[in-house]
Amino acid sequence: MIVQALWEIKSPLMQLPHVTEDMQKYFMSKKRSVSSIQQFCEMKEEDRRQLLKILSDDQYTDVMNVCSNMPLIDFKVQIEGKYLTLSMALLTFKFKVKQYHIFYIYLDKSDNSGNITSNQ
């Protein structure tokens, strides 16, 4: 996946299509503080749409399509070794990486039984 590069002082939300710097004030207000795409996806559908009400329906669909393909990386590190305080200690690092699409975590709706149902 290719992700648009941004300066670190810029909001990650600027990676979304049709989102401009002028729109940043809607993401950070007295009512809400949305500073990441993950937080944006965690919002209820009607709240997301209200937040981006300035966009046309087609533009909003573009935003949601991009969100549905954004990766969510779960990265865990486990360090094994007997002498963790020594500088010359022999250590073993175990890495566990899982990649999910934000779509499957936040954009899908669960039914009353708690089972995840796909929108596709």
N, C-alpha and C positions, 0 to 999 in steps of 0.2 A: 504494500500500500504506500502511496506517496502522500505525504502530508505537507501542506504549504508551510514554508519556513516563515517565522516571525521573529522580530526582536523580542528579547525576553521581557521588555517592559510593556509589550502589547498583550492584550487579552487573547487567550486561546480561542475565544468565541469569534475572533476575526478570521478564523479558518473556515467558518461556515459561509456558504454562498449568500450573497445579497446582504450580509451583515456589514455595516459600515461603522466607522469610528463615531459618527453622530448618534448611532443607535446604542452606544455603550451606556448612556445615561438610563436607558430602560432596564438594563441588566443590573445596575447598581442604584437602588433607590431606597427610600425609607421602608417600602413594603417588602423588598427582596434584595438579596445579594447573590447573584449568579455570576460566578467567576470562572467556571469551567464548563466544557461541553457535557461532562458527566452530570454536573448539577442541573444543567439545562434539561437533559434527558430524564432526570429523576422527577421533574415537575409533572403535574397532571396535564393531560392533553389540552384542556381548555385554558389552563394557565400559560402553557407554551404559546398557544395561538394568540391569546390576549397580549402577551409580551411582544409578539411579532406582528401585531395587527396592522402595522404600516406596510407589510408585505402583501402582495397579491396571493391568491390561492396557489397559483403555479410556483411562485417563488417560495412560499412556505413548504410546498411539496419538495422542492429542491433541497431545502434545508433538512427536512426530515429524511430524505433519501441519503444525504451525506452522513447524517447522524447514525443511520441504520448500518452503515459500513465502517464506522469508526471502531478501532480496536480498543478493548479494555484489557490491559495486561496485568496479570496476577503473578508477581515475582517473589519467590521465597528463597532465602539462603540459610543453610544449616552448616554450622562449623563444628567439625569433630576433631578433637585432639586432646591429648593428655595434659600438655603443658601450655596452656593458652597464654601464660604471662611471659614466657621466654621468647626472646627475639629469634632464636634459631629453632623453634619448635616445629615439628612436622604436623601440619594441619591438613585436613581434608575438607574441601568445600563441596557441598551438594547444592545444586541449583535446581529449582523447580519453577518452570515457566508455563503458564497457561494463558492462552489468548481467547478472548470472547469477543463477540460483537456486542456493542452497547444495545443494539436492537433487541437481542435475546434477554438482556438483563432488565432494561427499563422500558422499552417501547412496547413490548408484548404485554398484554393484559392477562391477569390470572382470573380464572373463573372461581366460583364460590367454593369449589372443592380444593382450591390451592394449586391445581394443575395449570401449567403454563399452556396457553393456546397461542398459536401463531397467527399473525395478521396476513400471512402470505397465502 
